[in-house]
Amino acid sequence: MLILFIIFATVAVISALSVILQRNPIYSAIGLIATLCSLAGLFLTLSAQFIAAIQIVVYAGAIMVLFVFVIMLLNVRAEEARLDRQKFLKYLAAPLFLALLAEVYYVIRTVADPPVVLPATGTAPPELILGTVESIGSAMFTSYLLPFEATSVLILMAIVGAMHLARRERDPAAGGEKQ
């Protein structure tokens, strides 16, 4: 299991770097698919088969198709030809990356997992079994109901925004697109 973890983790890191470093958005989307599939493999090493299957079906399947559709719809090639006017942003990358690393370090150092005490029967009580359909559904619609609904509204707003950006106003006199 350790060897599988190392393989999946290495593929995840390399493909995540590929997502960031690629200039072509389609290649970045392919790198993101590889990252999501390797995360599904990591879930399998944690014995969370349901979450791994959902990771593949929902993220690597449906969401990535949506990303590629939006990339093609927005015609990113025309956007790449424009001059980059926000050159100062590249100087913010290193400090923000260091802040992210500091935050991750802080979270790892301060968050402690509560000890799981198994009963004498050798099986965990239902509320401690992670990765099952019941535990995910129960948590999603009780403890995490507000973030679940907020995420659905956010995705809806992103789809409407993408369609708004992709819509080209037509010139009524010429019957064609504005240039």
C-alpha positions as CSV (number, residue, x, y, z in Angstrom):
1,M,0.0,0.0,0.0
2,L,2.8,2.4,0.7
3,I,4.2,1.9,-2.8
4,L,0.8,2.6,-4.3
5,F,0.5,5.7,-2.2
6,I,3.9,7.0,-3.3
7,I,3.1,6.3,-6.9
8,F,-0.3,8.1,-6.8
9,A,1.0,11.0,-4.8
10,T,3.9,11.5,-7.2
11,V,1.5,11.4,-10.2
12,A,-0.8,13.9,-8.4
13,V,2.0,16.3,-7.7
14,I,3.5,16.1,-11.2
15,S,0.1,16.5,-12.9
16,A,-0.9,19.3,-10.6
17,L,2.3,21.1,-11.6
18,S,1.5,20.5,-15.2
19,V,-1.9,22.2,-14.7
20,I,-0.2,25.3,-13.4
21,L,2.7,25.4,-15.9
22,Q,0.9,24.6,-19.1
23,R,0.2,27.6,-21.4
24,N,-2.5,25.8,-23.3
25,P,-5.7,25.6,-21.3
26,I,-6.7,22.2,-22.9
27,Y,-3.4,20.7,-21.7
28,S,-4.0,22.1,-18.3
29,A,-7.5,20.5,-18.3
30,I,-5.8,17.1,-19.2
31,G,-3.4,17.6,-16.4
32,L,-6.3,18.3,-14.0
33,I,-7.9,15.1,-15.1
34,A,-4.7,13.2,-14.3
35,T,-4.6,14.9,-10.9
36,L,-8.2,13.9,-10.1
37,C,-7.7,10.3,-11.2
38,S,-4.6,10.0,-9.0
39,L,-6.6,11.5,-6.1
40,A,-9.1,8.7,-6.7
41,G,-6.3,6.2,-6.5
42,L,-5.2,7.8,-3.2
43,F,-8.8,7.4,-2.0
44,L,-8.6,3.7,-2.9
45,T,-5.5,3.3,-0.8
46,L,-7.6,4.7,2.1
47,S,-10.3,2.1,1.5
48,A,-12.8,4.7,0.4
49,Q,-14.1,3.1,-2.8
50,F,-17.3,5.1,-3.0
51,I,-15.5,8.4,-2.8
52,A,-12.9,7.2,-5.4
53,A,-15.7,6.3,-7.8
54,I,-17.5,9.6,-7.3
55,Q,-14.2,11.4,-7.8
56,I,-13.8,9.8,-11.2
57,V,-17.5,10.1,-12.3
58,V,-18.2,13.6,-11.0
59,Y,-15.0,15.5,-11.2
60,A,-12.9,13.7,-13.9
61,G,-16.0,13.1,-15.9
62,A,-18.7,15.7,-15.7
63,I,-16.9,18.7,-14.3
64,M,-14.0,18.4,-16.7
65,V,-16.3,18.1,-19.6
66,L,-17.9,21.3,-18.4
67,F,-14.4,23.0,-18.2
68,V,-13.4,21.9,-21.7
69,F,-16.8,23.1,-23.0
70,V,-16.3,26.5,-21.4
71,I,-12.7,26.7,-22.7
72,M,-13.9,26.0,-26.2
73,L,-16.9,28.2,-25.9
74,L,-14.9,31.2,-24.7
75,N,-12.4,30.8,-27.6
76,V,-9.3,31.2,-25.3
77,R,-6.9,31.4,-28.2
78,A,-8.2,34.9,-29.1
79,E,-7.8,35.9,-25.4
80,E,-4.2,34.6,-25.3
81,A,-3.2,37.0,-28.2
82,R,-4.0,40.1,-26.1
83,L,-1.2,41.8,-24.2
84,D,-1.0,40.9,-20.5
85,R,-1.7,44.1,-18.7
86,Q,-1.3,42.8,-15.2
87,K,2.4,42.1,-15.1
88,F,2.5,42.9,-11.3
89,L,0.7,39.7,-10.5
90,K,3.7,37.6,-11.2
91,Y,5.5,39.3,-8.3
92,L,2.6,38.4,-6.0
93,A,2.9,34.6,-6.8
94,A,5.9,33.9,-4.5
95,P,4.7,35.7,-1.4
96,L,1.2,34.2,-1.8
97,F,2.7,30.7,-2.3
98,L,4.8,31.1,0.9
99,A,1.6,32.3,2.7
100,L,-0.2,29.2,1.5
101,L,2.7,26.9,2.7
102,A,2.6,28.7,6.1
103,E,-1.1,28.1,6.3
104,V,-0.8,24.5,5.5
105,Y,1.9,24.1,8.1
106,Y,-0.2,25.8,10.7
107,V,-3.2,23.6,10.0
108,I,-1.2,20.4,10.1
109,R,0.5,21.4,13.4
110,T,-2.7,22.6,15.2
111,V,-5.4,20.2,14.0
112,A,-5.3,17.0,15.9
113,D,-7.5,14.0,15.0
114,P,-9.7,12.9,17.9
115,P,-8.8,9.3,19.0
116,V,-11.2,6.7,17.7
117,V,-12.2,4.2,20.3
118,L,-13.6,1.0,18.9
119,P,-16.1,-1.0,20.9
120,A,-15.2,-4.5,22.1
121,T,-17.1,-6.0,19.2
122,G,-14.3,-5.0,16.8
123,T,-16.5,-3.0,14.5
124,A,-16.8,0.8,14.5
125,P,-20.2,2.4,15.3
126,P,-22.0,3.7,12.3
127,E,-21.2,7.3,12.9
128,L,-17.4,6.5,12.8
129,I,-17.5,4.6,9.5
130,L,-16.2,7.1,6.9
131,G,-16.5,6.9,3.2
132,T,-19.8,5.0,3.0
133,V,-22.9,6.3,1.1
134,E,-24.8,6.7,4.4
135,S,-22.1,8.7,6.2
136,I,-21.6,11.0,3.2
137,G,-25.3,11.6,2.7
138,S,-25.9,12.1,6.4
139,A,-23.1,14.6,6.7
140,M,-24.0,16.4,3.5
141,F,-27.6,17.0,4.4
142,T,-27.1,17.7,8.2
143,S,-23.8,19.2,9.2
144,Y,-22.8,20.5,5.7
145,L,-26.2,21.5,4.3
146,L,-25.4,25.2,4.1
147,P,-22.0,24.8,2.3
148,F,-23.6,22.2,0.0
149,E,-26.4,24.6,-1.0
150,A,-23.9,27.5,-1.3
151,T,-21.7,25.5,-3.6
152,S,-24.7,24.6,-5.8
153,V,-25.6,28.3,-6.1
154,L,-22.0,29.2,-6.8
155,I,-21.8,26.6,-9.6
156,L,-25.0,27.9,-11.1
157,M,-23.7,31.5,-11.0
158,A,-20.5,30.3,-12.7
159,I,-22.5,28.6,-15.5
160,V,-24.6,31.7,-16.0
161,G,-21.4,33.9,-16.0
162,A,-19.7,31.7,-18.5
163,M,-22.7,31.8,-20.8
164,H,-22.9,35.6,-20.5
165,L,-19.2,35.9,-21.3
166,A,-19.5,33.5,-24.3
167,R,-22.5,35.3,-25.7
168,R,-21.5,37.5,-28.6
169,E,-23.7,40.5,-29.3
170,R,-24.8,40.5,-32.9
171,D,-24.9,43.6,-35.1
172,P,-28.6,43.9,-36.2
173,A,-27.7,45.7,-39.5
174,A,-24.9,43.2,-40.7
175,G,-26.4,40.1,-39.1
176,G,-22.9,39.0,-37.9
177,E,-20.8,39.2,-34.8
178,K,-19.1,42.4,-33.7
179,Q,-15.4,42.5,-34.2
